[in-house]
Amino acid sequence: MTRVFSGVKPTGHLTLGNYLGAMRRWVEVDQHQADALFCIVDLHALTVEHDPARVRRLSRQAATLLLAAGLDPERCTVFVQSHVDEHARLSYLLECVATDGEMRRMIQYKEKAARERARGGSVRLSLLTYPVLMAADILAYGTDEVPVGDDQTQHVELARDLAVRFNQRYGHTFVVPRATPPQVAARVMNLQDPTSKMGKSDDSGPGIVYVLDEPDVVRRKVMRAVTDSGREVVYDRDGRPGVANLLEILAACTGGNPSGLSGVYESYGALKKDTAEAVVEVLRPVQERHRELCADPGYVEGVLRDGAERARAMARPTVDAAYRAIGLLPAAAAADIGVTA
């Protein structure tokens, strides 16, 4: 069976974009058709300035929402990255295979580093090296497919390159993964800036619908969404990105087609009203289940504990094999010759 790995970084509250673009596919497709692992990648949240208590809080919230969305721990593995030591163990080995030039060519690093330099600051070393940790996340599990958007494809390509290079130098150890793009209508844009993705780390709150937003908040944000000049409701992603974004959201929530839906509406107001109600309805069962799970925190803790145990059992043989292949002395052998392991 194909093995799939996906991760959620706890750097902000999960959004409608996260739900429609990734989580719903994980629930409806991946956990049924693949040996799927879904990970709260909390180590990645440490690459930027952060509040430790907030990282813990968002990690628990993300795990709870994944379960509320419909991930079934009997069908898939849900766990927290830092609970499985093999991620960090393998990351260092891959750093010994990666090059400085590869890291500095990563688009996200270049963009974030440039912004910080413009402010007179600097970035953490972990921001430079975190694509290697992401590669370790993927390669530790013999992952076949990694569902990612365009902004993460470069990182999966790095994981492929490192796997091939390691295999060539030290013997076949890793499965070479491939990126699988999200399905149509998975890309949800910011309601106040429809040329930018709706990101959970974005500061533009009015343009972001969060999964846990109350219905009235959702309605207010959608009704205030930026549209375009003119009055005609036309699906044109390049020429009318605001209206196109609303049509794509409505289509994703109702199972319709953006182009077909555009012919139904004669005004932006009607389109916004129906889109708002569709979003409220698609989020309602997730929010209700989230409230139930929050009332039973022991259940979520148990899922994460069991998930970490399963993930550890899957990752350890591959990581141990990588340690042997690269030339490290096994711990048992070190103890036999009187060396502290």
N, C-alpha and C positions, 0 to 999 in steps of 0.2 A: 504494500500500500504506500502511496505517495506520502511523504512526511512534509508538513507545512509548519513554518515558524513565523509568528507575528508578535510584535511588541507594542506596548503603549507606554509612553514616557510621562511620568507624573509631574509635569511642569505647569499644569493648569487644569482647569475643569474641562471635562470632555464635552465636545460640541456636537451640534447637529451634523457637521461635516464629518466628524469621527464616526458617528453612528451610521449615516447613510453611505459614507465612503468606505468603511472598513468593517465595523462591528456587525452590521446586519449580514454581510456576506459571510463572516466567520460563523455566525449562528445558523444561517440558512443553507450554506454550502459546505464550507471547509470542515466543520466538525463532523459532518456526515459522510464526506467523500474522501477524507484523508486522516492520517495519523497526525493530529494537529496539536501544537503547543502554543499557548497564548501567555505572554510574559509581561509583567509590570517591570519595565526596565529602569528601576530606580537608580542604579549606578550612573546611568546617563544623565540623570537630573542634577548630578553633582558637578557637571562641567561648567556651570555658570553660578553666579552669586545666588544663594538660596537660603531659605529659612528651614532649618532641620525639622521643626515641628510640622511645617506646611508640607514638606516632602512626604513625611509619614502619613499625614492626613490625606493627601491626594493619592498616595499609593493605595491606601485602604479603600478610598472612594472609587478609584478606577477598578479595582478588583471586584468590588460590590456591583458596580455598573455592568461589568462584563457578564457577571452571573445574572443580573437583572435583565439584561438584553436577551438572555436565552442560552448562554454557553452552559453545557451540561457536563459536570466533572466526571460523569460516567462515560462520556464520549470523547472528551478531550482533556488536556492537561493545562490547568491554570495555576500559575505560580509567580513568585517574586524573584527577580534576577539575583538579588543579593543573598537570597536563601540557598543558592546553589554555587558553591565555591568554584566549580569548574569553569565558570565564565571568566573569572579573574585569572585563574591558573592558565587557561589557554590564551588569554589576551596577551600576556607577556611573551609567550612563545611566538605568537604572530607578530608582535612588535620586532622580534629578532629576525623576521622574514621580510617585513615591510621596509620601505625606504622613506627617508625624510621628504624626498621630492613628491612621492605619492600622497603623503599626508597634506603637504602644503598646496597641492592642486585640488583638494576637495573644495567644492564650491561653497558649502555652508561655512567652512572654516574661513575661507578667503573673505566672504561677505561680512561675517561677524567680527573678524579681526580688523578689517578695514573700518568698520563702524566704531569700534573701540579706540583704534588709533586716532581717528578723527576727533574723538572726545578727549584725547590725551591720556587714554588708559591702555590696558593690555588685557589679554585673555589668558585663561588658565591653560597649562600644558595639556590637561585632560581634554580640552576642546580640540586640540590638534590630533590627539591619539584616539579619540573615542570611536572613529570609524573602524579601528582595529578591534576594539571591544565589541562593536556591532558584528564584525566578522566572526569573532569568537562565539557570540550568541548563536549565530546561524550554524557554524561549522561543527560545534560541539555535539549537535544532535543528528548529524547526517542528514541535514535538511535538503529536500529536493526543490521545494518552491517557497519563495518569499513574496507574498502579496504586498506590493508597495506602490506608491504614487511616483510621479516623475521626479519629485524632489529627493527621493531616496534611492533611485535606480543606480546612481553613481556608487553608492556605498555597497550595494549588492555586487556590482562589478568588481569592486575592490576585494570582496570576500571570495569571488571566483578566482581572481588573480592570485590571491594568497594561497588558496587551496591548491591550485595548479602548481605554483612555485614550490610549495612545501612538498607536494607529492613527487615532483621531479627531483628535488634535492635529497629527500630523506626516505623515500619510499611511499607507496600509496597509503594514505591515511584518511583523507577527507573525501566526502562526496562533494562534487562541484555543483553548487546550487544555481538556480535560475530565478530571475525576477519575473513575477506575473503581474501584469497591470490590472488595476481595478476595472470593473465593468462600466458601461455607459452610465452617465448621470451620477457618477460617484464623486465628482469634484464639485464641492459646494463652496461658493465664493462669499466673501464678506458682504453683508447687506449694505454697508456704507461705502465700500470700495470694491465693486464687483470685478475688478481686475486682479484682486488679491485673494488668496485662499483663506477660508475661514479657519484660522489657527487658534488652538487653545492657549498659546502663549502670547497672543496678540493683545495689545492694550486697548484696542478699539471695541470696548464692551457693547455699545449700541449696535454694532454690525455683526455681533456674534450671538447666535442662539445656543445656549448651553442645554445639555440633555436634561438637567434638573431645573431649568427655568420654569417658573409657574406659568400656567396658561395665559394669564393676562399679560405677563411680561413678554411671552412669545408673540402674542398678538400685537402688542405695541411695537416691538422691534420690526416685525414684518411689515406692518402698516407704514412705518417710517423708512422703509427701505428706499435707497436711491434707485430711481428709474432712469429714463432717458428723455431727450427732447422729442417732441411729437406726441401724438395721442394713440396711434395705432399699435395694437399688441402684435408684435412680429417676433418670431424666433430668429435672432441674428446675433450669434455669440460675439462677433467682432464689432459690428456696427451698433448694437444695442445690448451691451453686456448686462445692464441692470435688469431689464425685462427678461433676458435669456436666463439669468440666474434664478429668478422667481419661477419661470416655467420649468426649469430643470429640477428645482426643489419640489414643486408640485408634482411633476411626473414621477420623481423618485418616491414620493410619499404615497401616490395613488396607483402606481403601476402604469401610468399613461405614457404618452410620447410628447416631448416638448413642442415639436412642430405641429402635431395634431391639436394640442391644447391651445396653441396660439390662436386658432381660428374660432375658438369658443367664446373669447372675451372681446368686448368692445371698449373696455376702459381699464386703466391701471388699477383703479380702486377695487373693482370686482375681482381682478386677478390676485391682488394682495389679500383680500378678505378670504378667498378660497384657499390660498396658499397657507395663510396663518392657521386656518382651521384644520387643514390637512396635517400641518406640523404638530399642532396640539394633539391630534388623534394618534399620530404615529408614535409620539413620545409618551402618551398616557400609560400604556401597559408597562413600559420600562420604569417609569416613575413609581407606579403602584408597587411593582415588585421590589424596587429599591427600598421603599419604606418598610416592606416586610422583612427584607434581609437586614436592614439596620436595626430592627428590633430583635434580631437573633445573631449578634456578632460572633458567637461561638461557631456557628455554621460556616461563616466566611473564613474564620481562622482555621477551621478543620480542612476546608477545601484547599487553602494555600499550603498548609502543612503537608497534606497528602500529595498535592501537586509537586511540591519541592522534592519529596522523596522519589516520586516517579521520574521527575526530570533528572535528578541526580543519578539514578540508576541507568538512565539512557545516556547521559553525557560522560560519565566517568570512564567507561571502557575506551571511548574515542580519545579522551584527553590523556589518559594513561598511555595509550598507544603513541600519541604524539610526543609525550615526554621520552619514551624509549627511543622513538625514531630519531629525535633531534640530538640524542647523545647523553641524556641525563641518567645518572645511576639510580636504579630502582631503590626505594626506601629500604626494603628488606635486605638487599645486597649491601647497602651502606651499613646497616646495623651489624651484619655478619662480619664485616671487616673493622668494626669498632669506630665507625664514623657516625656522628650524630645525624639522624635523618631529619 
